[in-house]
Amino acid sequence: MNEHLFHRNTPAPHTAAGQHLRHLRRQANLSQLDLALLAGLSQRHLSCVETGRARASPSTLHALLSALGTPLEHCNEVFVAAGYAPRYAASPLDAPELALVNTAIEHILQVNNPAPAIVIDSNWDVIAANTSTGLLLAMAGVTAQPATGLNLLQTLLCPGGLGDHLANAPEIRAAAWQRASREAAGNPALAERLRGLPAPGSQLDAAAATPVLLTRVRTPYGELRFLSTFTTFGMPQDITVQSLRIEHLIPADAQTRQRMQTAFEQWSIVTA
């Protein structure tokens, strides 16, 4: 396995705030003038901040980091490097202040039925799922139930998981591995998890790729085909909220739509 895939692509600890900002600006392929205009300050002041000749105020740091789209956890590192307290919390998902977020997640999952939908965190742990997700796993013959408690990477990459029931497993595994490897560059916990998982071979052929890579699940009812989309929370102010994403598996053909609709209706009758 290539260890460089998981090297944290940020400055070393104890790096000055200005060095953090310069690194982030260069990562974003922005000139000092570009970033200064986006953040609403002068290029001269930005230059002084980057070189340590001036100390940025909290509001200036916030403007610069927001313009760069910096993850909130990294924003905290920059604030601490500048001598300020961390600005963003990482609240437990069941904390009272995240009640509105949990309500929104529950609503999105419910309205997505009869199509499957799951909520995953930054380590690809499945922390919530709708009824249709469990129905799909049961139809596919995945024995690990319920869906929550699974790790999406593990169930795709390891024997005995959902990956074993995909008609196009090599392509899906390669796509998941590539995405997780990119995310692991700034997430040591995810990098550690990847080190313990079997790396798939390279199976993505750009020349032969369709516009969207479908998830094709083998079941006794035939192959079910899904298009994957993601929902994230706009303008998050909490590290936990920023880490969450909801994956929607949208039926890609009439047969899949009908099979999921039938399964959900049957479940509704049994549980009524």
N, C-alpha and C positions, 0 to 999 in steps of 0.2 A: 504494500500500500504506500502511496506517495504521501509522506508526512507533510510536505509543503502545502498540500491542499488545505490543511487545517491550521496553518500558522495564523495567529491573530493579526489581521492586517491593520493594526493601529500602533501608534507610538508606544514605546516601553513605559512602564510605570515611572512616576515622578517626572514625567515630561512636562515642560512648561505649557501653560494654556495657549500661548502663541504658536508653539510648535504643533500642538494638536490642531489648531485652526488651519495652519499652513498645510498640514498633511491632508486634512479633510477637503480643503479647497482644491488641492492638486488631484485628489481622488475624483472630485467632481469635474475635473478638467475645466476649471474656471480661472480666469486671471484675477488679479487683485481688483482691477477696475470692475470686472463683471460682478464679483461678490459684493463689492462696496455699493454698487448701484442697487443690487437686489436687497441689501440690508439697510439701505438708506443712510449711509455714512460716507465719509470721504475716503478716497484711496490712501491718502497720506496717513489718516488715523489707523486704517486697517494695517498698513505697512508697519506702523509703530507698535501695534498690538502684536503682530506676528513676530517681530524681532525682539519684543520684550522692553522696548523703550517707553511703552505706555501700558497701563493696566486698564483693561476693558471693564466697564461697569456691568452689573448683572443684566441691565436692559440691553446693552450692546452685545453681550455674549448671547443672550436669547435671540436677538435679531439675526446674528450671524449663523447660529446653529439652526435656527428655523429655516433660513434661506438655503442652508446646505442639506436640509432634510435629515439631520443627524438623529440616529436612534436615541431614545430618551436615556437609556442606560449610559451611553457614551457621553451624552450631554452632561450627566452628573459628574463624570470623570473630568470634563473640562472645567466645570464650575469649581470642583475641589482643587484642581490644579491652579486655578486663578485665586484661590484663597477664600472661596465662598462655600456655604453649605450646599449639599446636594439639593437640587430643585424638585426632583420628581421621585415619588414613592413607588414601591412595587407592592401593591396591596394584595392580600390573599383574595382569591376570587369570591369567597363567601363573605368578605368584609361588607359591612352595612353601606359603605360609600360606593360600592360597586353594584348595589341592588338594581339600579337602572340598567346597567350593562347586562346583568343576568336576565332581566325581564326582556330586553331586546333579543338576546340569544335564544331564549325560550320561544319567543314569537317567531323568529326566523326559522327555527327548526320545525316548529309545528306547521307553519304555512307551506313549508317545502314538501311535506307529505303529499302524495305518495312517492315522491322522489327522495332518495337518501341524502342526508346532510350531516356533517360532523364538524365539531369544533376542535382544533388542534392548537397546542401552544408552541413556543419557540423550539422545544425539543421534540416536536412531532408526537407528543402524547395526546391521545384522544380524551378530551375532558368532558365532552357532551356529544350526544348523537340523538337523532330522531328515531321514531319507531321503524321507519322504512329502512334505515341502515341495518338494524337487527334482522329485519325480514330478508334483506338481500344476502347478508352473511349466512343466514340459515339456508336459503335456497342454494347458495354456492357450496354449502357443506363445511364452512369454517366452524370449528367446534368451540372456539373461544368466545363465550358469551358472558355478559353483554358487551356491546361495542366499546363502551367506556372502560378505561383501564388498559386498552390496547395501546401500543405504540405503532403509528402508521408505518414507519420505516421497518420495524421488525416484522410486522405482518406481511409487508410486501417483499422483503428480502430474505427472510428466514424460512426454512422448510416447515411445512405445516400451517402456514398462514394463508392470507388471501392471495398472495402471489402465486401459490400453487394452482389456483383456480382461475387464473387469467389466461385468456387465449393469446394475448400478446404480452406475456410476462416479461420477456427480455427488454422490450421497448419501455414498458412502464417502469421497470426496475432501474434501467439506465437513466431515465428522465428524473425519477425521484432521487437517485444518488447524486446526479449533477446538481440539482437544486439544493439538496441538503449540504453538499460540499461547499457551495457558494455561501450558504448561510453560516456554516461552521467556521468560516474565516473570522467572524466576530462573535462566536458563541462557543467558548471552551467546553461547556457541558455537552453540546451537540457534537463537537469534534471528538470528544471522548467516546460518546455513544457510537459514532461511525466507526471508530477503530475496532469496536467489538462486533461489527456486522460484516457479513460476506459481501465483498465488492462485486457488482455485476460486470460482465464484459461490456465493451462498447457496442451498443446495438442501435444507436440512433443514426440513420442515414438521411442526412439533410436533403440529398438529391431526390430521395424517394418519399420524403415526408408528405403527409396530407396536411391541409391547413390547420387541423387540430388533431392531436393525438387522443384517440378515444380509449376509454377503459372498457375492455371487453371481458365480461365475466361469464364463465361456463357454468350452466346450471342444468338440472334435469328437464327444464322447460325450454331449453335452447340457449343460445348465446344472447346475453343481455348487454347492450352497448350504451355507454354513458359519455357525455361531454362534461368535463370538469371545469368549474369556475370557482373563484374565491371572493369572499367578502371580508373586508377589514373595517375597523372603526375609524372614521374620519376624525382628525384633530385630537388624537388621544393625549391625555395629560397624566397618564399613569403607565408605568413600564409593563405591568401585567396586561392592561388593556391593549397596549400596542403590540404585544406578542401574540395576541389571539388572531386566528383566521378561521373562517367558516368555509369548508369545501362543500360545494353543491354538485351532486352527480345528476345531471339533467338527462333524462332519456333521449337517446339520439335517433330512435326510430319508433314506429307505431307498435311493433311487437313488444319492445321494452316498456313503453308507456302502459300498454294494456296489461302486461304481466305484473307490473308494480301496482297498478290500480286494483287489479283483482286481489293480489296478496294483501293490500292494505284494507280493502273492503271486508275480506274474510276475517282478518284480525279484528276489525272493528265489531263485527257481529259476535265473535267469540268473547270479546272482552266487555261487551255491552251489559 
